[in-house]
Amino acid sequence: MLGVRLDSDLEERLAAVARTQGRSKSDIAREAVRRYVERHDEAFLAEAKRQSLAAALQDSRAKDEDWAAMLASPIA
């Protein structure tokens, strides 16, 4: 259960939209919160994937540099 306080202007606008659509204010608020969470959850997952790929690329480059250094060093 979640209670949310809205300023009077937003409350009136929400009530008007609810009346126009024949829905409850709670239905509209629930849909708005669901969309917000989905959008931000997707953004979070996309950023995590981006960071993971960047780290993997950096690790791959470091390994390439290690091999290059090893190949360039004289054999003892």
PEJO-V491935 format. One record per residue. RES is the residue in one letter. SS is DSSP state (helix for helix, strand for strand, loop for the rest). OMEGA is omega in radians with two decimals (999 if undefined). Layout:
[[RES,SS,OMEGA] [RES,SS,OMEGA]]
This chain:
[[M,loop,-3.11] [L,loop,3.04] [G,loop,-3.11] [V,loop,3.06] [R,loop,3.11] [L,loop,3.05] [D,loop,-2.99] [S,helix,-3.14] [D,helix,3.14] [L,helix,3.10] [E,helix,3.14] [E,helix,3.12] [R,helix,3.10] [L,helix,3.13] [A,helix,3.14] [A,helix,3.11] [V,helix,3.14] [A,helix,3.12] [R,helix,-3.12] [T,helix,-3.09] [Q,helix,-3.11] [G,loop,-3.13] [R,loop,3.08] [S,loop,3.07] [K,helix,3.13] [S,helix,3.12] [D,helix,-3.11] [I,helix,3.14] [A,helix,3.13] [R,helix,3.12] [E,helix,-3.14] [A,helix,3.14] [V,helix,3.12] [R,helix,3.13] [R,helix,3.14] [Y,helix,-3.12] [V,helix,3.13] [E,helix,-3.12] [R,helix,-3.10] [H,helix,3.06] [D,helix,3.11] [E,helix,3.12] [A,helix,3.11] [F,helix,-3.14] [L,helix,3.12] [A,helix,3.11] [E,helix,3.11] [A,helix,3.12] [K,helix,3.13] [R,helix,-3.13] [Q,helix,3.13] [S,helix,3.12] [L,helix,3.11] [A,helix,3.13] [A,helix,3.12] [A,helix,3.12] [L,helix,3.12] [Q,helix,3.12] [D,helix,3.13] [S,helix,3.11] [R,helix,3.12] [A,helix,3.12] [K,helix,3.09] [D,helix,3.12] [E,helix,3.10] [D,helix,3.14] [W,helix,-3.12] [A,helix,3.13] [A,helix,-3.13] [M,helix,3.14] [L,helix,-3.11] [A,helix,-3.09] [S,loop,3.13] [P,loop,3.12] [I,loop,-3.11] [A,loop,999]]
